Amino acid sequence: MLIDGHGRTVNYLRISVTERCNFRCQYCMPEKPFSWVPKENLLSFEELFLFVKVAIDGGVTKIRITGGEPLLREDLDHFIKMINDYKSGLDLALTTNGYLLPKAAQRLKDAGLKRLNISLDSLKEDVAGKIAGKNVLKEVLKGIDKALEVGLKVKINMVPLKGINDGEILDIMEYCRDRDMKVRFIEYMENAHADQALKGMHGREILEKVKEKYTIKALGREGASPSFNYLIQETGYEFGLIDPHKHDFCENCNRIRLTAEGNLIPCLYFDEALSIAEAVKKGDVAAAAQVLAEVLKDKPKENRWSEEELEDREISKRAFYETGG
C-alpha cells in the first residue's frame, strides 16, 4: 500500500504519454507552436511500464493515460495491453479530445481499456472551432459515437467560459443524458499558458444555469473523486462539478502523475517533481521505487488555488498539456 506524508492512501496513477496535441484550446496552450519534445527525450513504453509495475505492486489500482493528446502516441494500444496483461483487474482509463477515436476506439477496447473521458466544450461548429483552434466538432462527435458503439464507458468534460460557451451548459448536459453519459462541468483553471483574456465560470454560476430549468439535489463526492455530484430531480440524471479552487477534495487525494519524460509529480498545481528517467533507463527497479517513496513523502496537503473571486485567483505556471490536467 502506498501512503503519502499526510496518511492518505495513493492508488491512482495518471500517465502523460505525450505533450503533443492536435488542438490548440484557448484554456490550455493556444499560442504553443506545433512542435514537440524530441522522441529521444521521451521514455519508451517499456521504460514507462517498468515504473507502472512498481506502482501496481505498491498498490495502484487505477491508471489513466493522458497527454497532451494521448492518441497521437504511436502504438498506444500496445502500452495499454501491456498494463492490462500485467494486472487485468485494473481500472484502466484514458482522457482524450476524441478527434482520433473513430479509428482508435475498437483497438483501445480490445487492448483492455475500460473507460474514456472526452472533452466536449460546444455542440456548435463555430464555437468548438474557436475554442480548439481548428474545425473539430464533427470528428469528435463521431469519436464519441464510436466509443459508445464498441462498449467503452464514456464521461464528458466541459469547461464553461463566459461569453463563449456559457449558453450551452444545458445543451451539453441533455446531449449526454440522451446517450447515458455523465457530464462533468470543470471550472476553468487559470494558468500562464492559456489565453489570458478568458473568463471562466464559478461553480455556483454553473449550477445557477442548470437551475434555470431543473431542480437539483446535492449528492456529494464519490470517494477521492474531485467531482461533486448532483441529481436532476425531474429526470434522475446525475452530473458532476469539478471546482479545483476548493480544497475539500484534497483531503482524500489519492493520485500522482507521471510525465512522458519521466517526471513524477505529486500535485497538479505544484511545479515540484522528481525524475524516474535515470532509474528506468537503467532498469533499476529499486531506484524507481525510492523516487516514488520520496514523492509520496513530500506530497503537499492541498493545492494552491483559492476560493477567491475569479479576478483575484493565483495563476498556475503548470503546463497542463504536460500532465494531463
N, C-alpha and C positions, 0 to 999 in steps of 0.2 A: 504494500500500500504506500502511495506517495503522499506525504504530509508536508505542508508548507510551514513557514515560520510562525504562522498565526493559528496553527492547528487545523487548517482546512484540508480536506481530502482532495487531491488533484487527480482526476481520472479522465480528463478531456484534453486531447492534443489537436491543435489546428496547424496544418502544414501548408505553407505557401510554396507551391512548386514553381512559380514564376512571378516576376513583377510585370511582365508584359501584359498588355491589354489591347484589344481591338476597338475599345470605346475610349472616348475622352470625356468622361462625365464631369459636369460642372462642379460637383461636390467632391471630386476625387483628384483628378490630375488633368485639367483642361488644357494646360499650357505645356505639358511634357511632350517632347518630340517622340516620334515613333522610333525609338531606339531601345536597346535593352542591354542588360548585363551580359558580357561575353559568356558564351556557353561554358568555357573552361572555368569560370568563376562559380558556376552552379554545382551543387552536389548532384551526383548521379542518383538515379533511383535506388541503386544498390547501396550507396552511402546513406541516403535518407532512410532506407529500410533497416540498416543496422541500428540506427537510433530508434526507429519505430519499435523494433523488437525489445530494446532496453526499456522503452516506455510501457509497452504492453506487459512485459514481465514484471514491471514495477507496480502495475495496477491500472493502467489506462484502459478504459473500456469503450471510449467514444473517440473517433478520429474524423476530422473534417478536412477535406482537401480544398484549398483556396488559391488565390492568386494575389494580384493581377487576375487575368482570366485563365483559370487552370486548363481549360480545354485547348489552349494554344501550345501546351507542352506535349510534344510528340510521345505517343505510346503511353498516355496516362492510364489507360485501361489495364495495361500490364502491371503498373505500380499498384493499382487498386487490387488486382488479383493476387499479387504478392502478399499484400496485407491480409486479404480475406483468407487466403490459403493458410497463413500462419495461425490465424485465430478467426474462425468463421462466425463466431457469435458476436463480433464487434458491432457497435452502432456506427456504420461507415457511411459518411455523407459527403456532399460536395456543394460548394457555393459557386454559382455561375451567372453570367449575364444572359445565358440562354441562346445566344446567337448561333452557336455551332452545334446545338443539341439535336437538330433534325437528323444529322448523320451520326452523332455520337451516342445517343441515348441507349440504343439497344446494346452496344458494346459495353457501356458502363454497367448496365443491368446484368449482363452476362458475366462481368468480372466480379460481381458481388456487391456493387453499390446498392444501398438501401434507400437513400433519401437525397433530395435536391432542395436547395434554397435558390430561388431565381429572382433577380431584380426586375421589377416592372414598375416604372415610375409614371407611366402615362399610357392611356389607350388611344391617344391621338397621335397620328404620324408626325405632325409638325412639332408637337411638344416633346415627344420622345426623341426626335432628331435633335432638337435644341439642347436637351439635357445630355444626350450621349455624344453629340458632336458628329453624328452621321445618321443616315436613314436606316433604322434598325428594327422597327416595330414588327413588320411582317414576319421576319425570321425568328424573332423572339417568341411571338405567339405560336408559330409553327413548332418551335422547340418545346414550349410548354405542352402543346397537344401531343407531341411525340413522346415526351417523358411520361405523361399520363397513360398513353396507349400501351407502352411497354411494361407498365406496372410499377413505376417509381413513385414514391410518395413525394409530393411537391408542396413546399411552402413558398409564398410570395413575399418579397420585401419591397416596401415603397418608402421613399424619402420625400415627404411633402415639403415643398418650397413655396414661400409666399410669392404670389404674382406669377407663378409658373404652372404648377400642377395642383395647387391647393384646392381647386374646384373639382378635382377628380377623386377625392378620398372615398366618397360613397360609390362612385362608378367602379373603382378598383375592388372595393370590398364586395360588391354584388357580383362582379365578374368571377371572383374567387369562390364565393358562396355557391354559384351555379355549377362550379366544377369540383366542388368538395375539396377545395384547397384553403388552408389557413393563410390569412394575410397578416403581416406584422408591419405596422407603421413605425418608422425609425426616425427619431429626432435627428436633424442634421448635426453632424459632429464637426465643429469648427476646426479647421486645420490649415496650415500655411500653404498647402499645395492646391487648395480649392480656389474657385472664383470668389474673391473677397467681397464682391457685391451681393452674394447670395444671402438671403434671409430665410432661415428655417422656421418651422412652426414648433412652438412649445407643445408638450404633450397635452396640456389642458385645452389648447386650441384645436388640436386634432380631435379630441373627444367631443368638443362642442360641435364640430362639423358633423360627427356621427349622430349626435343627439338632436340635430335639426330634423331628423327623420325617424330615429329609433329611440327606444328606451334601453339603456344599458345597465348591466349589473356587474360590479367588480368581482372577479373570481380569485385574483391573486396570482402569484408566481408558481410555476411548477419546478420544484427543486432548486437547482442552481441556475436556471434559465434567466437571462436578463429581460425576458419578455413578461410583462404584466398582462394577464388575460382578462378579457371582458366578454360578457354574454349579451347578444342581442335578444331581448326577451320576446319580441314579436316573431322571430324566426328560429330561435335556438342556435343561431350561428355564433361561433366563438372567433374573436380576433385578438391580436396582441399589440402591445405598445412597448417599444424599447426606448427608454428615456435615460441615456447614459450619464446625464448630468446629475442624476440621483446616485447615492452610494449604497442604497439598501441592498441591491443585488450583489455588491462587492463582499458582503458578509459571508456569502456562500460560494464565492468564486472558485471554480474547480478546473480552470483551464490555464494552459501555457501555449505559446506559439513558437513555431519554428519557421524561419525564412528559407528560401531556396538556396541561399549562400551559407546557411548553417548557423545563423544567429538564433539563440534560444531566448525568447522574450517572455518575461513574467507577467506583464500587464500591457494591454493595448496602448494605453496612454503614455506610459513611461518609455524614455529613449534607452534606458539601461538594458543591456543584453550581454550574454556570454556566448562564445562561439564553440560549437562542437565540430567544426570543419576539420581541424587538425586531427582530432581523435578518430573520426570516422574514416578519413582518408587513409589512416594507418591501420584501420581495422581494430582499434584499441577500445574494446567494449568497456573496460574498467574506467578509462579516462572519460568516455562519453557519459557514463553513469555518474562520475564525480562532478562533471559540469552540471548535469541535471540536478544533483543534490544541492549544489551551490545556488542555482537559480531558484529552487524551491525555498531554500532558507531565506533568501533576500526578497521574495515576492512581496510587494507592498500590500498594505492593508486595504487601501482603496485607491480609486483613480483620482486624478487632479481636477477633473471637471467640477463645476459648481452648479448650484441651482439658481444662480443669479439671473437677472433678466438677460435676454439674449445679447444685448449690446455690451454687457459687462463681462461676458464669459471669456476665460482664458482660451487662447488658440493653441492647438497642439502642433508641434513640428513633425510629428509622426507622419510618414508617408504610408497611408493605409493600403496603397496598392502593393506594398512590400509584405504586409502582414495579413491581408485578407479582411481587415476590419473587425 
